[in-house]
Amino acid sequence: MKTEIVIGDTLDFETSVPDYPNTDGWTLNFRLIPIVTGTAISFTAAGTPTEDVDGYRVQLAPATTAAWTAGDYAWNSYLTKTGARVTLESGQVTLLPDPAVATAPRDNRSHARKVLEAIEAVIEGRATKDQEEYAIGDRSLKRTPIADLLKMRSRYMQEVANEDARDRLANGIGGGRKIQVRI
């Protein structure tokens, strides 16, 4: 199963479980359980497979997924047959809000990009402050040393650069990095 599903999109995929073919009467089931908030979601593979006649095909219409609630879910898949159940796989999936009906602002930045921008904002804010630590009465304030901020900034800059390269490759643009070869 995908790691992200956009609410309101068609969900259509196939899978096979060679030891438990659908032709033997098995039914493939999925259960999504919210990690924080939301309602549990259940669905079964009911489509006709095109790749493997003994496999399973999940086909859910946009109207079905449109009723889901955005958030992070733990999922598991299992097979059932009269008097039997076999657990297959589990994982985590994020249900993303439907962009066609969304009205609230949405921050699509990755964790690395958010942290990098926060670190850079702290560095910029510290440009006019020369104390790392001070105390007034019983209260004290200690700031993260600039050297530590710069080290964290470098780490997150690399993560963001890796994400950007991965996105460029996924879009067929190229990774943006040069590989030099000497002959």
N, C-alpha and C positions, 0 to 999 in steps of 0.2 A: 504494500500500500504506500502511497505517496507520503511524504512527511509534511506537506502542506496541501490543503484543499480549500479552494475559494468557494464560499457559500454561494449557492445559486448556479454553480457550474454543473455540467453533466459529469457524473462519475462513471467511468467505463474502463474496466481492465479485466484481464484474464490471468488465471493462475492454474497450475496443475499440482496435484498431490498424488504422485504415481502409486503409492501404496493404498490410496483410498479414492478410487475413481468414482465419478458421479454416476456412472453406469451400474455401480453396485448399490445404489440407493442412498449414498451419502449426500448430505446437504452442507454447504459451506456457509458459516455464519460469522458475522463480525459484531463486535461490541465496542463502542467508544464510551469511555467513562471520563467525565470532566475532572481535571486535576484540581482546579480551584472552584469555578462556578460553571453552571450550565446543567443540562439535562442529559442523562445517558441516552445513547443512540444505538439502535440495533438494526441490522439489515442482513439479508441473505443473498447469496449468488443465485440469481434466477434467470439470467440470460443464457442464450445458447452459445457455447464456445465455438470460435471459428478456427483457432490454432490447434487445439487438442480436444478431440471429441470426448475424451474421458476427463477433461479439465472442468474448470468452473469460470463463469463470467459474471462479473458484477456490473449491472447497468442501473444507475439511478438517475432519474430525470431532474432537471433544474428545479422543478416544483418541490421535489422531495428534499433536496439539499438546501433550498431556500428557507426551510423551516428550522434549520439547525442554528445553534447559538455559537458565535465566535468564541475562540479560546483554545487552550491547550488540553488535549485529551490523551489518556492512555488507551491503547487499543489492543485487542486480542482477537485472534481468529481461531475457530474451532469447528470441527465436523460433528454432525449428529446423524444418527441412524436409529431406528427403533431399538431402544434399550441400550444405546451406546453413545459415548461422546469422547472425542479425541481433541485435545488442545494442540494447536499448531504453532502459532507465532504470537509475538506481542511487540509493542513498540510505542512510539509517541507520535502524535499528529497534531498540527496546528490548523484549526479551522479559521480561515481569514474572512473578514467582513466582505460582503458583496459590494464591490466598488460601484455597481450600477445603482445601488440604492443608499449607499453610505452618505451620511450628512455630517458626521463628526470628523474633526481633523484626525489624521492618521500619520504616525511617524514610521516611515518605511526604512529608516536607517538601521543598519546592523548594530549589534551591541558594541563591536569594536569601533565603529564610526562615532557612536554616541559618546563612548568613553574618551576617545581621542579628542573630540571637540570640547568635552568637559575639562580635560587636562590642559588643553590650549587656553581655555577661558581662565583657568586658575593662574597659569603662567602669565597671561596678559594682565590679569588683575594684580599680580604680585609685582609688576614692573616698578611701581612707585613705593613699594613697602620694603624696607631693608631689614626689619627684625624678623627672625624666625620664631622667636618666643618672647613673651612678655607676661608680666603678672601685675594685677592691680588688686590689692587686698588679698582676699582668699581665692580669687579667681585667676586662672591663667589660660593662656592660649599658646598652642604650639602648632606651627605650620609645617607642612611637609617640606623638607629641604629641596631647593631648586634642582640639585643634582639628581635626587630621586624622581622628581617630576619629569626631568629630561629623559631619564632612563625609561620610565613608563611610557612617555610620549613616543620614544623610538620603537618600543615594542608594539604599541598600537598602530603606529604609522606603517609598520611592516605588515600587520594583520590586515589593515585597510588596503594596502597595496596588493596583497595576495587576493583579497576579495575582488578588487577591481580587475586584476588579471584573469581571475576565474570567470567573471562576468563577461569580459571581452572575448575570451575563448568560447564561452557558451553562445555568444552572439556572432561567432564567426569572424571576429575582428582581429584576432591574434592576441597573444598574451601581453604585448607591450614591452617585453624584455628582450634584449639582444643576446644572442649566443654567438660568440666569436670563435672561429676555428682557424688554426694555423696549419698550413699545408707544407 
